[in-house]
Amino acid sequence: MEVEVKLRIPDSKTHTKLKTLLTPFHINTLNQQNHFFDTPSNHLSSNLAVLRIRLLNNNTRSIVSLKSKPVLIDGVSRVEEDEEDIDPSMAINCINDPSMLNTMDSRVLRRCREEFGVCSEKGFVGLGGFENLRDVYQWRGLKLEVDETKYGFGTCYEIECESEDPDEVKKELEGFLKENGIEYKYSEMTKFAVFRSGKLP
């Protein structure tokens, strides 16, 4: 179970101000290309599951993940997640030809078949995706991820923090944002849900 605090930042100006405040705590920046898949009949989505391949930093690393049963309430996200690294060349082949997912030797893909009943006859189709630029910070013992997510229909900004104690993290984060005049609100939709809606929240 992945538990994260998710706070929406309203615009690029506020996003820049936040990153400037956090500059002393910056660890690295990740360029993430996210690609999503389902069956032609949306079998995974109808069962509250999402299959994603993520390419990182000029395709030097790739991760396949299966997320299911997402719940997002008051800025706290809980989702069952299983992910594993895969060869970047295989990931690119699957993005270009989703039928290749049926041939991949992967724990995550086996779960798609065994738990969600995605058989080779159904196969996979690509849903498209989006780019996410993620700045990572080590701040007050917390790992903060500040995202700039570029959809085909606009850009969203968000701060995330994974923790087993989300209420305490929320309290810490909200105090910091308020002290520094950073506007925010609780995220109400996952990035995938925003992508599928076709419009900014």
Backbone hydrogen bonds, N-H to C=O, Kabsch-Sander energy under -0.5 kcal/mol:
donor,donor_aa,acceptor,acceptor_aa,energy
2,E,79,V,-3.3
3,V,1,M,-0.5
4,E,77,S,-2.4
5,V,161,C,-2.7
6,K,75,G,-3.2
7,L,159,I,-2.6
8,R,185,K,-3.0
9,I,157,Y,-2.6
15,H,11,D,-2.2
16,T,12,S,-2.6
17,K,13,K,-2.0
18,L,14,T,-2.5
19,K,15,H,-2.3
20,T,16,T,-2.2
21,L,17,K,-2.0
22,L,18,L,-1.7
23,T,19,K,-0.6
23,T,20,T,-0.8
25,F,22,L,-2.3
26,H,23,T,-1.8
27,I,136,V,-3.4
28,N,136,V,-1.0
30,L,134,R,-3.2
32,Q,30,L,-0.7
32,Q,132,N,-3.1
33,Q,55,L,-2.9
34,N,32,Q,-0.6
34,N,130,F,-2.8
35,H,53,I,-2.6
36,F,128,G,-2.5
37,F,51,L,-2.1
38,D,125,V,-1.9
42,N,39,T,-2.2
46,S,42,N,-2.2
47,N,43,H,-0.6
47,N,44,L,-1.2
48,L,45,S,-1.9
49,A,44,L,-2.1
50,V,67,K,-2.8
51,L,37,F,-0.9
52,R,50,V,-0.5
52,R,65,S,-2.6
53,I,35,H,-2.8
54,R,63,I,-3.0
55,L,33,Q,-2.5
56,L,61,R,-2.8
57,N,31,N,-2.2
60,T,56,L,-1.7
60,T,57,N,-0.8
61,R,56,L,-1.1
62,S,86,I,-0.6
63,I,54,R,-2.2
64,V,84,E,-2.6
65,S,52,R,-2.7
66,L,82,D,-2.8
67,K,50,V,-2.5
68,S,80,E,-2.4
69,K,48,L,-2.1
71,V,78,R,-2.3
73,I,76,V,-2.2
75,G,187,S,-0.7
76,V,73,I,-1.9
77,S,4,E,-3.4
77,S,75,G,-0.5
78,R,71,V,-3.0
79,V,2,E,-2.0
80,E,68,S,-2.4
82,D,66,L,-1.9
84,E,64,V,-2.2
86,I,62,S,-2.1
91,A,87,D,-2.4
92,I,88,P,-2.4
93,N,89,S,-2.0
94,C,90,M,-2.2
95,I,91,A,-2.0
96,N,92,I,-2.4
97,D,93,N,-2.1
100,M,97,D,-2.6
101,L,98,P,-1.8
102,N,99,S,-1.4
103,T,100,M,-1.4
104,M,100,M,-0.6
104,M,101,L,-0.7
106,S,104,M,-1.2
110,R,106,S,-2.1
111,R,107,R,-1.9
112,C,108,V,-1.7
113,R,109,L,-1.8
114,E,110,R,-3.4
115,E,111,R,-2.5
116,F,111,R,-1.1
116,F,112,C,-0.5
117,G,113,R,-0.7
118,V,112,C,-2.1
119,C,117,G,-1.1
122,K,119,C,-0.7
123,G,119,C,-2.4
125,V,38,D,-3.3
127,L,36,F,-3.1
128,G,36,F,-0.7
130,F,34,N,-1.5
131,E,150,K,-1.5
132,N,32,Q,-3.0
133,L,148,E,-2.5
134,R,30,L,-3.0
134,R,132,N,-0.7
135,D,133,L,-0.5
135,D,146,V,-2.7
136,V,28,N,-3.0
136,V,134,R,-0.5
137,Y,144,L,-2.8
138,Q,25,F,-2.5
139,W,137,Y,-0.7
139,W,142,L,-3.1
142,L,139,W,-2.5
144,L,137,Y,-2.5
144,L,142,L,-0.8
145,E,160,E,-2.6
146,V,135,D,-3.0
147,D,145,E,-0.6
147,D,158,E,-3.4
148,E,133,L,-2.0
149,T,156,C,-2.7
150,K,131,E,-2.8
150,K,148,E,-0.6
151,Y,149,T,-0.8
151,Y,154,G,-2.8
154,G,151,Y,-1.0
156,C,149,T,-2.4
157,Y,9,I,-0.7
158,E,147,D,-1.8
159,I,7,L,-2.7
160,E,145,E,-2.8
161,C,5,V,-1.7
162,E,143,K,-0.5
163,S,3,V,-2.0
169,V,165,D,-1.9
170,K,166,P,-2.9
171,K,167,D,-2.0
172,E,168,E,-2.3
173,L,169,V,-3.1
174,E,170,K,-3.0
175,G,171,K,-1.8
176,F,172,E,-1.9
177,L,173,L,-2.7
178,K,174,E,-2.5
179,E,175,G,-2.3
180,N,176,F,-1.4
181,G,178,K,-1.3
182,I,177,L,-3.0
183,E,181,G,-0.7
185,K,8,R,-1.6
187,S,6,K,-2.1
194,V,190,T,-2.2
195,F,191,K,-2.5
196,R,192,F,-2.6
197,S,193,A,-1.7
198,G,194,V,-1.3
199,K,194,V,-0.8
